[in-house]
Amino acid sequence: MGFKRKIMLCEEVTGAKSCVVSEDHVRWGRLGGSILPPLKLLIEFTFEEAKREKMKLKVYADRLSQPSRAIIIFCKINGIDFEEVSVDLVKGEHKLPEYKDINPMAQVPAIVDERLKLSESHAILRYIAETSPGVADHWYPADPSSRAKVNSILDWHHSNLRLGSVTFVMNTVLAPIFGRTLNPQAATEAEKLLSSSFSNIESMWLSGDANFLLGNPHPSIADLSLVCEIMQSELWHDKDRERILQPHPKILQWVENVKKATNPYFEDVHTALYKAKEMLKAKQSKSP
């Protein structure tokens, strides 16, 4: 018999720490004028068994995607039980009908949690932080003003750091892989946006001796999202990386701080990016 709705009872029954009964059982017990005969009607569960009943969170991702990496790292460091489903962007798997059924925008990442299908990395990070037990408050603060500041950085990110990062790497390195043509003018404009974004991060959110954004002692989901974006610079040409990043020592130190705070998961999840970097370098060395 399938449960329509389950109700957790706190009272111990036949030695169980917890027990779950269906709504039908409750209704039957009330109509019968009795208090749920424990040995006949109660189905006993340990807390662990109750957890296993919930469908595992599915994270659809490509580890070469910076927002995908942020979500995977967040889940791992917070001990969240999830299944990672690979979506290969280079092979075009994000355009397959079965994936578009999950995310009609045909982008990664996306998640499926029970009946919920959700896209947009920041929405996903917020959702997981709010619905997963045991996530430390510093990741997404409960205090309204502190949370609003984190949200402000996340909203800023889309049209500043992320826009500059994606446009620059596409038009200096990745375009041919996706059958596109490099656009030097677009790369030049993107570099300007990147440089101004780094300057703004340093002056507004990493002032003084701050280890993390907003002067916090621990990272938030904003730190993780932005640093995973900056890590895409691993794919840049060495001369571009040095020219753009070296003038921003606070950015470089902040990246190291986030790595240390989230390792070993940070480095493990970025292994795919490092491998892609070596492959690109090898390919470039063979080019005339």
Protein Blocks (a to p, Z undefined) as FASTA:
>chain_A
ZZfbdcddfbdcehiabdcddfklmmmmmmnopahifklmpccddfklmmmmpccddddd
dfkbmklmmmmmmmmmnopacddddddfknopmmpmklmmmmmnopacdddehjbccehj
klmmmmmmmmpghiafklmcfblklmmmmmmmmmmmmmmmmmmmmmmmmmmmmmmmnopa
cdfklmmmmmmmmmmmmmmmmmmmmgcjbfbghhiabdcfklmmmmmmmmmmmmpcfklm
mmmmmmmmmlmmmmmmmmmmmmcklmmmmmmmmmmmmmmmmmmmmpZZ
